């Protein structure tokens, strides 16, 4: 985004009015590829973006599988997807900073900017949040429109495939930075996509020892490669005692909960020292059974709920870490498929064969 304020009318280079897209076509599993989705038109304050690459998120897995959460939340008929990089191809008449041709990603949490939290620096938890690909048309499509305020210009040193996953990377950065890990021992329960990203982010942010858990041996191996001191299979409780013993007999300073598993909540808080900090990002499928007296009250724990990314503090932090070459993401972004192979792409992600799977939608 340049600082040159030069509003022009909405422009698109071709007259074609339709686009390729993945649509949640029915109240059931899967998505449908269509070639004739009407191309969106930007409103006065919107930016029209031609999507280059899109990441498949855990959220997209819920939408694909059509679980209880998805059935209760996703409107049938929308274009899904929310992690992406693209090129600005048109701007609304009231847009002042974005210019056509800029490579961008975008914050997918869209708010009117008028509620209490938006006006006090906490727009990521605004009461009127609408999310790309969940509440409104997303980015598994050739084109998307987003408000200018949500657009994030991507630094030239950041490759497209990394720029496509700034959304989940931002979740990891937000979690790590909120907890504060510098010179502290850290336990990350669950090393799925964001948990693995959190390993490299925690290392970059100056964590001391980083302990991780995951049932999948491939992910434990990758966590070690990314900088974890030890990666445990969470089945059984021996590892909890081991972590406590090795951390002055008291437990880790920081817990980053990334799995949403009831057992991980229990084990993670058991491994946390008295007075420690827990940042919770994982979303339990149902309310977890959790001993709050033991794990929070008597422990004197600080518990942080993590939602989205801080607008836009997290984005600036993430950019700095990326430009500084501090993050290792090559082994996390494992597969890339063209949009037309969306079924294979989703299967690769869901089976666990792939970690972060990216779909390429257009060339530059
Ligand atoms: Zn996501």
Boltz pocket constraint, residues with backbone or C-beta under 6 A from the ligand:
constraints:
  - pocket:
      binder: B
      contacts: [[A, 57], [A, 58], [A, 59], [A, 82], [A, 83], [A, 167], [A, 168]]
      max_distance: 6.0
